[in-house]
Amino acid sequence: MRFCGGKAIEREGNFVEPTIITGLPHDSPLVQRETFAPIVYALKFTSLDEAIGWNNEVKQGLSSSLFTTNLNNIFKWMGPKGSDCGIVNVNIPTNGAEIGGAFGGEKHTGGGRESGSDSWKQYMRRSTCTINYGKQLPLAQGIKFE
């Protein structure tokens, strides 16, 4: 296992600097757990179907991201046999500041979207999708690292 970052930030509460972790198997308990921290697990896969399977095997389903330049991969990722998350991103990280679409997850996270006049929608699966067609990776809410 290799990682970049990961140091605790010394202040009240539990904070860690942005972290990238590689070399873990997809079924590692660490990868399977929802951390709500600035941690990304970079996993190598042999096919998009394998990556989709790994994405969908976790209990949570709040948000997911795919980085690709292949339009066919985008449509597969967003389609009915793709990511089963409530928020689906392409070429942009998951960050909790997605567009003002229906916020909520699927499976064991996010609390769903069932309230008021939209309650009938809890019986269907929909995704909020953000696609970045640019060459640069914008960070949430204008965050900049110096």
Stockholm file with secondary structure:
# STOCKHOLM 1.0

chainA/1-146         MRFCGGKAIEREGNFVEPTIITGLPHDSPLVQRETFAPIVYALKFTSLDEAIGWNNEVKQGLSSSLFTTNLNNIFKWMGPKGSDCGIVNVNIPTNGAEIGGAFGGEKHTGGGRESGSDSWKQYMRRSTCTINYGKQLPLAQGIKFE
#=GR chainA/1-146 SS CEEECCCBCCSSSCCBCCEEEESCCTTCHHHHSCCCSSEEEECCCSSHHHHHHHHHTSSCCSEEEECCSCHHHHHHHHSTTSCCSSEEEESSCCCSCCCSSCCCCSTTSTTCSCCGGGGGGGGSCCCEEEECCSSSCCCGGGCCCC
#=GC SS_cons         CEEECCCBCCSSSCCBCCEEEESCCTTCHHHHSCCCSSEEEECCCSSHHHHHHHHHTSSCCSEEEECCSCHHHHHHHHSTTSCCSSEEEESSCCCSCCCSSCCCCSTTSTTCSCCGGGGGGGGSCCCEEEECCSSSCCCGGGCCCC
//
